Structures are given as C-alpha cells and as structure tokens.
C-alpha cells in the first residue's frame, strides 16, 4: 500500500488521525483459488463444440451435397446457436470464477473469539507402559487428561492416539462423560504399528481442529519423547504457522526404565529386550519435547506424582481463555462472487431466449 501524504495522515483543523486498519488495496484475490484450475473446462467445452460441429458437417457430407442440405435446413438459426454456445461458455466461466470466491477491497469487522480448542495427542506405544511413574506412564497420562477435562469448563477437547501411526479417538467435544469412555479404552493394543511418530500425531491433531471458528487452538502432547520417525520439530513449526500453541508433558525419567511384558492375565512375565538379549531402557527425551513446545510458543512440563504440572498448564490455559474471549477487530477481504453469479444467470437466460429456428417466437 502506498504511503499517504501528511494531509491524509492528519486532517488539518480536526486533529483526527487516520484509521490504522484503513486499506485502499484493490488487488483481486481468491478465497478458494483451487477452483481456478477448473477453468480448463471452458476451452475443453469449446473444443468439444468444435468437434461436434465438424462431425455434424461430415455426416451431412456423407448424406449428399452439404450446400443443398444446408439450404434445406435453412430454418435452423445457426448464428443464434453460436451465440447460445458463447453465452453458455461465458456462464460456465463466470460460475467457476464465483466458486473461486473473488475478493477485492477490505472491510474491518469485529470478531468474537470462541474460547479454546484442545487436541490432546496421547502416546500409546509400548514404552508408555514403563513404571517409573505410578501406576505407569500411560495410566498417569490418562488420569491427567481426565483431570484436565474437569478443569476445562465450556471449552472443547479432542483426543489423538499415536504410536507408529495416529488417529483421532474422539473429535472435539464438551461431552466429557462420553469422552471418558473413549479415553478409558486407550492402550497399546489399539494401534498395531509399533514405534513413536510424534510428527504424525501433530499433523493428525491439526486435522482435528474446527478451522471455521476463531477460537485459540492448542495441542497437548503427552509422551515420553522417544521419537522413532519423522521430524517432530518441523511439524511443530507448521503448527505454529497456523497459530497453534503446543504444550508437552513428558512421562518417564532421563535415566530410563525397562518396558514390562504382560501375559493375557495382565501379569508381568518379563521385560522387553533387544536383539542382543539386553533389557531395553525407555528414556524420557526432554530435549526434543522442549524444542517442540518452544517452537510454538508453548511450554514443556515433566509429569510428577503430585500433578503440579497440570496446575501450571491449567493456569496457562485460563490466562489464554480470558484473552481469547475478548473481541477484536480484524481486516477481511470483501467477497465479490455475487456479481459473478448474477452475470452467469443473465448469460444463461439470454442464451435460452435466443430462438433455435429462424422466425420462431419465444413464449
């Protein structure tokens, strides 16, 4: 936007400064530019019409003298049909442009914020069965999620389960009584693929948000941080670009803990070993979790038996909720698709009013 002169910056005599949100931009943009690719249908439709015309003439040529047949069919309004085709193609073009949501000019609107949306990404890999925090890492995480539900008030929570893959266990909801049922069923057996894919979990959590709402969006990552695939830091940066804040709670200890193996009766029968027969120790990777959280402006907490990390997280969310419920002014592009739709309808009606035959009267 070009710089304004001093006269525009402060009107003489009244001392009123210009609106800082004012914008004279008239460049056309599109709300859904992907629909512009569909404009390829217009030349394809025109080529199909040309092919149909040539085929019609070839058929006439096979039947006899084309000029004689054209004369016998002189009642057909050829010029009118060409105009009809042109108007139909114009209508198609205008409708496709309308679908792309053309916008130019801007206006200032007051936007009401709508609380907080929280997508919890819960690690259900085998390493979360380690018992360096009681009853074990996974059960402790589930207890903290249930506790957080009690503190959320009118906000919404969704749950992503992940190990070597991820999926949404339940979408955003404020019906926490039902959500608790889905939470209770979370365990290592729900995902057959082993591993810990934190990056995939973050991406799945992003898909769980309602992007039509202007609420603050938060991801709560609950894991031991042992990532075996993907780039969780890059996934966190992508989340930050979309305005999402990520908090992480790490379960376990840096010293490591063996991973118990259970029989069908739920009894420990041994501990996980590597190919050399050595007992595997699952260690809390705090460095990775700290980097992930800080990349989005969030915080990292280590899980404790007292649950003090949940108190700190709740305080952060309470402050965030108070800020998010305040109204704010936002500059938005003005939608102009209505004119394109109207022009398309005019073109369609005009095409229908053209008679197919010479001398034919329209009703």
HELIX and SHEET records of a PDB file:
HELIX    1   1 UNK A    6  UNK A    9  1                                   4    
HELIX    2   2 UNK A   33  UNK A   39  5                                   7    
HELIX    3   3 UNK A   40  UNK A   63  1                                  24    
HELIX    4   4 UNK A   66  UNK A   72  1                                   7    
HELIX    5   5 UNK A   78  UNK A   99  1                                  22    
HELIX    6   6 UNK A  126  UNK A  129  5                                   4    
HELIX    7   7 UNK A  137  UNK A  151  1                                  15    
HELIX    8   8 UNK A  176  UNK A  184  1                                   9    
HELIX    9   9 UNK A  188  UNK A  190  5                                   3    
HELIX   10  10 UNK A  198  UNK A  207  1                                  10    
HELIX   11  11 UNK A  232  UNK A  241  1                                  10    
HELIX   12  12 UNK A  286  UNK A  294  1                                   9    
HELIX   13  13 UNK A  308  UNK A  324  1                                  17    
HELIX   14  14 UNK A  337  UNK A  353  1                                  17    
SHEET    1   A 3 UNK A  29  UNK A  30  0                                        
SHEET    2   A 3 UNK A 102  UNK A 111 -1                                        
SHEET    3   A 3 UNK A 328  UNK A 335 -1                                        
SHEET    1   B 6 UNK A 166  UNK A 173  0                                        
SHEET    2   B 6 UNK A 156  UNK A 162 -1                                        
SHEET    3   B 6 UNK A 116  UNK A 123  1                                        
SHEET    4   B 6 UNK A 216  UNK A 223  1                                        
SHEET    5   B 6 UNK A 245  UNK A 250  1                                        
SHEET    6   B 6 UNK A 300  UNK A 302  1                                        
SHEET    1   C 2 UNK A 257  UNK A 258  0                                        
SHEET    2   C 2 UNK A 281  UNK A 282 -1                                        
SHEET    1   D 2 UNK A 260  UNK A 262  0                                        
SHEET    2   D 2 UNK A 268  UNK A 271 -1                                        
END                                                                             
